[in-house]
Amino acid sequence: MSQSDIQKTIAGFTSIEQALDYFEIEFDSRFIDEYRTQLMKRFNGYLLMDKPDDWFSGRRALKKAYCKVQRSRLDPHTRSACRGCTSCQRR
């Protein structure tokens, strides 16, 4: 099974910041410092499930992971106001 170019590029990242920069996703460095491990685990999980075949699907996996981790920080009782990633800038 051969890897696509995007999968090889992602495999070459040495930090989550490098991935965020490559996929042109703005991020808060304090958030990354605090939730780096959780974000990397979720991103790698989405990569295993979705197996991106182009830049857009790789970006979607990372943005989905970033949004999920951010959303998990919200209070469960007020989180219902968040309609999920379709209402934010995930696209």
Secondary structure in CASP SS format (residue, H / E / C, confidence):
PFRMAT SS
TARGET T0000
AUTHOR 0000-0000-0000
METHOD secondary structure of the structure
MODEL  1
M C 1.00
S C 1.00
Q C 1.00
S C 1.00
D H 1.00
I H 1.00
Q H 1.00
K H 1.00
T H 1.00
I H 1.00
A H 1.00
G C 1.00
F C 1.00
T C 1.00
S C 1.00
I H 1.00
E H 1.00
Q H 1.00
A H 1.00
L H 1.00
D H 1.00
Y H 1.00
F C 1.00
E C 1.00
I C 1.00
E C 1.00
F C 1.00
D C 1.00
S H 1.00
R H 1.00
F H 1.00
I H 1.00
D H 1.00
E H 1.00
Y H 1.00
R H 1.00
T H 1.00
Q H 1.00
L H 1.00
M H 1.00
K H 1.00
R H 1.00
F H 1.00
N H 1.00
G H 1.00
Y H 1.00
L H 1.00
L H 1.00
M H 1.00
D H 1.00
K C 1.00
P C 1.00
D C 1.00
D C 1.00
W H 1.00
F H 1.00
S H 1.00
G H 1.00
R H 1.00
R H 1.00
A H 1.00
L H 1.00
K H 1.00
K H 1.00
A H 1.00
Y H 1.00
C H 1.00
K H 1.00
V H 1.00
Q H 1.00
R H 1.00
S H 1.00
R C 1.00
L C 1.00
D C 1.00
P C 1.00
H C 1.00
T C 1.00
R H 1.00
S H 1.00
A H 1.00
C C 1.00
R C 1.00
G C 1.00
C H 1.00
T H 1.00
S H 1.00
C C 1.00
Q C 1.00
R C 1.00
R C 1.00
END
